[in-house]
Amino acid sequence: MNTQTLEQMKQLRLHGMIRAFNTSLSSDSIGYTNDELIAYLMQSEWDDRQNRKIERLTKAARFRYSAVMENIDYDNTRNLDKNQVQRFASCDFIKGKENILITGSTGAGKSYIASAIGHQACSQGFKVMYFNASKLFTMLKTSKADGSYVKQINRLERQDLLILDDFGLKALDTLNRHSFMEIIEDRHGKRSTIIASQLPVEAWHEIIGEQTIADAILDRLVHSAHRINIKGESMRKKLRNKH
């Protein structure tokens, strides 16, 4: 009878339940009542599905770093507001469709913080995508040539959180400027975006170019956005010195 039950669970893809049921069969010390056994099996299946969902979301996000909020360094020299950063762990900014702008010099840890917030969002079931900004714009240019541009833009629009890293390393040309405008316009008031850049926000206008479009983008992006401005020496250099 147990073999048949396990086979039926397998066909229904109740993987968490199978593991829990096998555990209950192999352990004499677990003396569940019927109600407790059902609750145990259901909880095990629920946990398994949640864990697999988080795994799928994290894999789809393609993060640069396997980063976690708990490992963020709040050294005094970094100018990080610990309360502000830890509030992002609740992901209320995503529920509120708000943006986060992270600035700081090379190696200051911008990408790590952006990735840590992204991982946290995945763990809460949000759809996230991480991109190096230059690679994203190159991909969008290629998609215009092969006819998949609309599909790519729609995919970006569907993400609860879009992370653009290393923004502003080079000025945007006309095609990239219009693509950027489209991305920000699609997401404004509907989805959240994190942008990490070596340049201060005040310099983004020049990087975007064409005043009217730059004004429109920054008005949608910067208005009421949360800002993190990291100071201090390069974290990579700091870690090298430790070793």
C-alpha positions as CSV (number, residue, x, y, z in Angstrom):
1,M,0.0,0.0,0.0
2,N,2.8,2.4,0.9
3,T,4.6,1.6,-2.4
4,Q,1.4,2.5,-4.3
5,T,1.0,5.7,-2.3
6,L,4.6,6.7,-3.1
7,E,4.1,5.9,-6.8
8,Q,1.0,8.1,-6.9
9,M,2.9,10.9,-5.2
10,K,5.7,10.5,-7.7
11,Q,3.2,10.8,-10.6
12,L,1.7,13.9,-9.0
13,R,5.2,15.3,-8.6
14,L,4.8,15.7,-4.9
15,H,8.6,15.6,-4.3
16,G,8.6,17.2,-0.8
17,M,5.8,14.9,0.3
18,I,7.7,11.8,-0.9
19,R,10.7,12.7,1.1
20,A,8.7,13.4,4.2
21,F,6.6,10.2,3.8
22,N,9.8,8.1,3.4
23,T,11.2,9.8,6.5
24,S,8.1,9.0,8.5
25,L,8.2,5.4,7.3
26,S,11.8,4.8,8.2
27,S,11.7,6.4,11.7
28,D,10.0,4.6,14.5
29,S,10.4,7.6,16.8
30,I,8.0,9.8,14.8
31,G,4.6,9.1,16.4
32,Y,2.2,11.3,14.4
33,T,-1.5,11.4,14.8
34,N,-3.4,11.4,11.4
35,D,-3.9,15.1,11.6
36,E,-0.2,15.7,12.4
37,L,1.0,13.4,9.6
38,I,-1.2,15.3,7.0
39,A,0.1,18.6,8.3
40,Y,3.7,17.4,8.2
41,L,3.3,16.1,4.6
42,M,1.6,19.3,3.4
43,Q,4.2,21.5,5.1
44,S,7.1,19.5,3.6
45,E,5.5,19.8,0.1
46,W,5.0,23.5,0.6
47,D,8.6,24.1,1.7
48,D,9.9,22.0,-1.2
49,R,7.9,24.0,-3.8
50,Q,9.0,27.3,-2.2
51,N,12.6,26.3,-2.3
52,R,12.5,25.2,-5.9
53,K,10.7,28.4,-6.9
54,I,13.4,30.5,-5.2
55,E,16.1,28.4,-7.0
56,R,14.4,28.9,-10.3
57,L,14.0,32.7,-9.8
58,T,17.6,33.0,-8.6
59,K,18.9,31.1,-11.6
60,A,16.8,33.1,-14.0
61,A,18.1,36.4,-12.5
62,R,21.7,35.6,-13.5
63,F,23.4,37.5,-10.7
64,R,27.0,38.5,-10.9
65,Y,27.6,37.6,-7.3
66,S,26.1,35.1,-4.9
67,A,25.5,37.9,-2.4
68,V,23.5,38.0,0.8
69,M,22.3,40.9,2.9
70,E,23.9,39.5,6.1
71,N,27.4,39.8,4.6
72,I,27.2,43.5,3.7
73,D,30.1,45.4,5.4
74,Y,28.9,48.4,7.3
75,D,32.3,49.8,8.1
76,N,32.1,53.4,9.2
77,T,34.2,54.6,6.2
78,R,31.7,53.3,3.7
79,N,28.9,55.9,4.5
80,L,26.3,53.1,4.5
81,D,23.1,53.7,6.5
82,K,22.6,50.2,8.0
83,N,18.9,50.8,8.8
84,Q,18.2,52.0,5.3
85,V,19.9,49.0,3.6
86,Q,18.3,46.5,6.0
87,R,14.9,48.0,5.3
88,F,15.4,47.0,1.7
89,A,15.4,43.3,2.9
90,S,11.6,43.5,3.4
91,C,11.3,44.3,-0.3
92,D,8.6,46.9,0.5
93,F,10.3,49.1,-2.1
94,I,9.3,46.6,-4.7
95,K,5.7,46.5,-3.5
96,G,5.8,50.3,-3.6
97,K,7.2,50.3,-7.2
98,E,10.2,52.4,-6.0
99,N,13.7,52.6,-7.4
100,I,17.2,52.4,-5.7
101,L,20.2,54.3,-7.1
102,I,23.6,53.0,-5.9
103,T,26.7,55.1,-6.6
104,G,30.3,54.9,-5.6
105,S,33.9,54.4,-6.9
106,T,35.2,51.3,-8.6
107,G,35.3,48.3,-6.3
108,A,33.3,50.0,-3.5
109,G,30.8,47.2,-3.4
110,K,27.9,48.6,-5.5
111,S,27.3,45.4,-7.4
112,Y,27.4,43.3,-4.2
113,I,24.7,45.3,-2.5
114,A,22.6,45.4,-5.6
115,S,22.9,41.6,-6.0
116,A,22.2,41.0,-2.3
117,I,19.0,43.0,-2.5
118,G,18.2,41.0,-5.7
119,H,18.7,37.7,-4.0
120,Q,16.5,38.8,-1.1
121,A,13.8,39.7,-3.6
122,C,14.0,36.2,-5.2
123,S,13.7,34.6,-1.8
124,Q,10.4,36.5,-1.4
125,G,9.1,35.2,-4.8
126,F,9.8,38.3,-6.9
127,K,10.9,38.0,-10.5
128,V,14.4,39.6,-10.9
129,M,16.8,40.2,-13.7
130,Y,20.4,41.4,-13.3
131,F,22.3,43.0,-16.2
132,N,25.6,44.7,-16.8
133,A,24.2,47.9,-18.5
134,S,26.6,47.8,-21.5
135,K,25.8,44.1,-22.2
136,L,22.1,44.8,-22.0
137,F,22.3,47.6,-24.5
138,T,24.4,45.4,-26.8
139,M,21.8,42.6,-26.5
140,L,19.0,45.0,-27.3
141,K,20.8,46.3,-30.4
142,T,21.3,42.7,-31.6
143,S,17.6,42.0,-30.9
144,K,16.6,44.9,-33.2
145,A,18.6,43.3,-36.0
146,D,17.1,39.8,-35.5
147,G,13.5,40.9,-34.9
148,S,13.3,39.9,-31.2
149,Y,13.4,43.5,-29.7
150,V,9.8,43.7,-28.7
151,K,10.0,40.2,-27.0
152,Q,13.1,41.3,-25.1
153,I,11.5,44.7,-24.0
154,N,8.4,42.8,-22.9
155,R,10.5,40.4,-20.9
156,L,12.2,43.3,-19.1
157,E,8.9,44.9,-18.4
158,R,7.6,41.8,-16.7
159,Q,10.4,41.7,-14.1
160,D,9.4,42.9,-10.6
161,L,12.9,44.1,-10.1
162,L,15.4,45.0,-12.9
163,I,19.0,45.6,-11.8
164,L,21.3,47.6,-14.2
165,D,24.9,47.4,-13.0
166,D,27.9,49.5,-14.2
167,F,25.7,52.1,-15.7
168,G,27.4,55.1,-17.4
169,L,30.8,53.5,-18.3
170,K,30.2,55.0,-21.7
171,A,27.8,57.6,-23.2
172,L,24.6,56.3,-24.8
173,D,24.2,56.5,-28.5
174,T,20.8,57.3,-30.1
175,L,19.7,53.7,-30.2
176,N,20.7,52.9,-26.6
177,R,19.2,56.2,-25.4
178,H,15.8,55.3,-26.9
179,S,15.9,51.8,-25.6
180,F,16.7,53.1,-22.1
181,M,13.8,55.5,-22.3
182,E,11.5,52.7,-23.3
183,I,12.7,50.5,-20.4
184,I,12.3,53.3,-17.9
185,E,8.9,54.4,-19.3
186,D,7.5,50.9,-19.2
187,R,8.6,50.4,-15.6
188,H,7.7,53.8,-14.2
189,G,5.1,53.5,-11.5
190,K,4.7,49.8,-12.2
191,R,7.9,48.0,-11.3
192,S,11.2,48.7,-9.4
193,T,14.6,49.3,-10.8
194,I,18.1,49.3,-9.2
195,I,20.8,51.2,-11.0
196,A,24.5,51.0,-9.8
197,S,27.0,53.4,-11.2
198,Q,30.5,54.8,-10.6
199,L,29.2,58.2,-11.6
200,P,27.2,60.5,-9.3
201,V,23.6,60.8,-10.3
202,E,24.3,64.5,-11.3
203,A,26.5,63.2,-14.1
204,W,23.9,60.8,-15.6
205,H,22.3,63.6,-17.7
206,E,25.5,64.0,-19.8
207,I,25.9,60.2,-20.2
208,I,22.3,59.8,-21.4
209,G,22.6,62.8,-23.8
210,E,19.9,64.6,-25.7
211,Q,18.5,66.9,-23.1
212,T,14.8,66.3,-23.6
213,I,15.1,62.5,-23.4
214,A,17.6,62.7,-20.5
215,D,15.2,65.0,-18.6
216,A,12.3,62.5,-19.2
217,I,14.4,59.5,-18.1
218,L,15.8,61.1,-14.9
219,D,12.5,62.6,-13.9
220,R,10.9,59.1,-13.9
221,L,14.0,57.4,-12.4
222,V,15.3,59.7,-9.8
223,H,12.1,61.3,-8.4
224,S,11.6,59.9,-4.9
225,A,14.2,57.1,-5.5
226,H,16.2,55.7,-2.6
227,R,19.9,56.6,-2.8
228,I,22.9,54.8,-1.5
229,N,26.2,56.7,-2.0
230,I,29.1,54.4,-1.0
231,K,32.4,55.9,0.1
232,G,35.7,54.5,1.2
233,E,38.4,52.4,-0.5
234,S,37.9,49.6,-2.9
235,M,36.5,46.5,-1.1
236,R,38.4,44.3,-3.6
237,K,41.7,46.0,-2.5
238,K,40.7,45.7,1.1
239,L,40.1,42.0,0.8
240,R,43.5,41.5,-1.1
241,N,45.3,43.3,1.7
242,K,43.7,41.0,4.3
243,H,45.1,38.0,2.4
